[in-house]
């Protein structure tokens, strides 16, 4: 087992296992997960550890707890989970979602007049800048500009983010979890560069969203500016 795996708490390992099984369709909508006793015996865990993993699944919308029955897999909302704390990749499950890296991650100074206020630590540490294009069934759905404080994220810029979830990498490699956030949303007309990425005409309406995602590290927030083509897909999210 590598060091990254050893650093992950036991409840989080169980959470990730069950989450993956739900995403892969091993457990489907309406299915019951194994009982707490069965999971304790199967994975050699204590009941509080199992309950904490299940509480995380409830929080992220994967299951509901029903008295007398147990943990029931729930139907995830349909649409594009841009606002979800579990991330777009998770929200779309096994649908044909692809991620193209437009600009690989690199460390730069923060842009002047940044769209959210920054702490002194964030400002002095610089930011990891990266741009991505997300496609669903080969149709571009949003262009994502990410700004991540360069605070204790070793070798982050060397990682491969093509067709991978940013939230999963943060959670599994760095134990950084998204806990909530805020966003500013407005409709704008696409400039030529944004239109070319999203496959729409210059001046076509797009949804522009500036986001601040709060994590379990008080000094580390994840920022992004997204341009969304909502012609065919709605957007939903839970906080």
C-alpha positions in Angstrom: 0.0 0.0 0.0 1.4 3.4 -0.9 1.8 6.3 1.4 -1.2 8.2 0.0 -3.5 5.2 0.8 -2.1 4.9 4.3 -2.9 8.5 5.0 -6.6 8.0 4.1 -8.8 7.3 7.2 -10.6 4.0 7.3 -14.1 5.5 7.0 -13.0 7.4 3.9 -11.7 4.2 2.3 -15.0 2.5 2.8 -16.8 5.6 1.5 -14.7 5.6 -1.7 -15.4 1.9 -2.2 -19.1 2.2 -1.8 -19.2 5.4 -3.9 -17.4 3.6 -6.7 -19.7 0.6 -6.5 -22.7 2.9 -6.8 -21.2 4.9 -9.7 -20.3 1.6 -11.5 -23.9 0.3 -11.1 -23.0 -2.5 -8.8 -25.7 -1.0 -6.5 -28.5 0.6 -8.4 -31.3 3.0 -7.4 -33.5 1.4 -4.8 -30.9 -1.3 -3.8 -30.0 -1.8 -0.2 -26.4 -1.6 0.9 -25.1 -4.4 3.2 -26.1 -3.9 6.8 -23.7 -2.1 9.2 -23.0 -5.5 10.9 -22.1 -7.1 7.5 -19.8 -4.3 6.5 -18.1 -4.4 9.9 -17.4 -8.1 9.5 -16.5 -7.9 5.8 -14.0 -5.0 6.1 -12.8 -5.5 9.7 -14.1 -2.1 10.7 -15.9 -0.7 13.8 -19.5 0.3 13.8 -18.7 4.0 14.3 -16.3 3.9 11.3 -19.0 2.3 9.1 -21.6 4.8 10.2 -19.3 7.7 9.4 -18.8 6.4 5.9 -22.5 6.0 5.5 -23.1 9.5 6.8 -20.7 10.8 4.1 -22.7 9.0 1.5 -26.0 10.5 2.8 -24.4 14.0 2.8 -23.3 13.6 -0.9 -26.7 12.3 -2.0 -25.8 8.7 -2.8 -28.1 7.0 -0.2 -30.9 7.7 2.1 -31.3 6.0 5.5 -34.7 4.5 6.2 -35.7 3.3 9.6 -36.2 -0.5 9.6 -34.7 -1.0 6.2 -31.2 0.4 6.1 -29.2 2.3 3.5 -31.0 2.7 0.2 -29.3 3.9 -3.0 -31.1 7.0 -4.3 -31.5 8.4 -7.7 -29.1 11.1 -8.5 -30.5 14.3 -10.1 -30.3 14.6 -13.8 -28.3 17.3 -15.5 -24.8 18.7 -15.1 -23.5 18.7 -11.5 -21.4 21.7 -11.7 -22.6 22.9 -8.3 -22.3 19.6 -6.6 -19.8 19.1 -3.8 -19.1 15.7 -5.2 -18.2 17.1 -8.6 -19.3 16.8 -12.2 -17.6 13.5 -12.9 -19.3 11.9 -10.0 -22.7 13.5 -10.7 -22.7 12.2 -14.3 -21.6 8.7 -13.2 -20.9 6.4 -16.2 -22.1 8.8 -18.9 -19.7 9.6 -21.6 -17.9 12.6 -20.0 -14.5 13.6 -21.2 -12.0 16.2 -20.0 -9.6 17.9 -22.3 -6.7 19.9 -20.8 -6.4 23.2 -22.7 -3.6 24.6 -20.5 -1.7 22.3 -18.2 -1.4 23.3 -14.6 1.3 25.8 -13.7 2.0 28.1 -10.9 1.4 31.8 -11.6 0.8 35.0 -9.5 -2.9 35.6 -8.8 -4.6 37.8 -11.4 -5.2 41.4 -10.4 -8.7 42.2 -9.3 -9.5 38.6 -8.6 -13.2 37.8 -8.5 -13.1 36.6 -4.8 -11.2 38.1 -1.9 -8.1 36.1 -1.0 -6.4 35.5 2.4 -2.8 36.7 2.9 -1.6 33.1 2.8 -3.3 32.5 -0.5 -2.0 35.7 -2.0 1.6 35.1 -1.0 1.6 31.4 -2.1 0.6 32.0 -5.7 -2.0 29.9 -7.5 -2.0 26.8 -9.7 -3.7 27.8 -12.9 -5.3 25.3 -15.3 -7.9 25.4 -18.0 -10.1 22.4 -19.1 -12.9 21.7 -21.5 -15.5 19.2 -20.4 -17.4 17.3 -23.1 -20.5 15.1 -22.7 -21.1 12.6 -25.6 -18.4 14.6 -27.4 -20.4 17.9 -27.1 -18.5 20.6 -25.2 -20.6 21.6 -22.2 -18.3 23.9 -20.3 -14.9 25.6 -20.3 -13.4 25.7 -16.8 -10.6 28.0 -15.6 -9.3 26.7 -12.2 -7.3 28.7 -9.6 -6.0 26.7 -6.7 -3.7 28.1 -4.0 -0.3 26.5 -4.2 -0.4 25.5 -0.5 1.0 22.1 0.4 0.0 20.3 -2.8 3.3 18.6 -3.8 3.8 17.6 -7.4 0.3 18.8 -8.3 1.4 20.4 -11.6 3.0 17.1 -12.7 -0.3 15.1 -12.4 -2.3 14.1 -15.4 -5.8 15.6 -15.3 -7.1 14.3 -18.7 -10.4 12.5 -18.3 -9.9 12.6 -14.5 -11.9 14.2 -11.7 -10.2 17.2 -10.0 -12.2 16.6 -6.9 -11.2 12.9 -6.8 -7.5 13.8 -7.2 -7.7 16.4 -4.4 -9.5 14.0 -2.1 -7.5 10.8 -2.7 -4.0 12.3 -3.2 -4.1 15.2 -0.8 -7.1 14.5 1.5 -8.7 17.8 0.5 -12.4 17.5 0.6 -14.9 20.0 -0.8 -17.3 21.0 2.0 -19.5 23.6 0.2 -19.1 26.9 -1.5 -20.6 29.9 -3.1 -21.1 31.0 -6.7 -22.0 34.1 -8.7 -24.0 33.3 -11.8 -25.0 35.5 -14.7 -25.9 35.1 -18.4 -23.5 36.7 -20.8 -22.8 36.7 -24.5 -20.0 34.5 -25.6 -16.8 36.1 -26.8 -15.1 34.5 -29.8 -12.6 32.5 -27.7 -15.3 31.0 -25.4 -17.5 30.4 -28.4 -14.8 28.5 -30.2 -14.3 26.2 -27.2 -18.0 25.6 -26.6 -18.8 25.2 -30.3 -21.3 28.1 -30.3 -21.5 31.3 -32.3 -20.0 34.6 -31.1 -22.6 36.4 -29.1 -24.6 33.3 -28.2 -25.8 33.3 -24.6 -23.8 31.3 -22.1 -23.9 30.9 -18.4 -20.9 32.4 -16.6 -20.2 31.2 -13.1 -17.5 32.3 -10.6 -17.1 29.8 -7.8 -15.4 29.5 -4.5 -15.3 26.0 -3.1 -14.6 25.7 0.6 -12.5 22.7 1.7 -11.7 20.9 4.9 -8.4 23.0 5.0 -9.3 26.5 6.3 -6.5 28.1 4.4 -7.2 26.3 1.1 -10.2 27.3 -1.1 -10.7 26.1 -4.7 -11.7 28.9 -7.2 -12.9 28.5 -10.7 -14.5 30.5 -13.5 -16.8 28.5 -15.8 -18.5 29.2 -19.1 -21.4 26.8 -19.5 -23.4 25.8 -22.7 -26.8 25.0 -21.3 -28.5 24.5 -24.7 -29.2 20.8 -24.1 -28.4 20.3 -20.4 -29.7 21.8 -17.2 -27.5 22.5 -14.2 -28.1 21.4 -10.7 -26.2 21.2 -7.5 -26.3 20.7 -3.7 -24.5 22.6 -1.0 
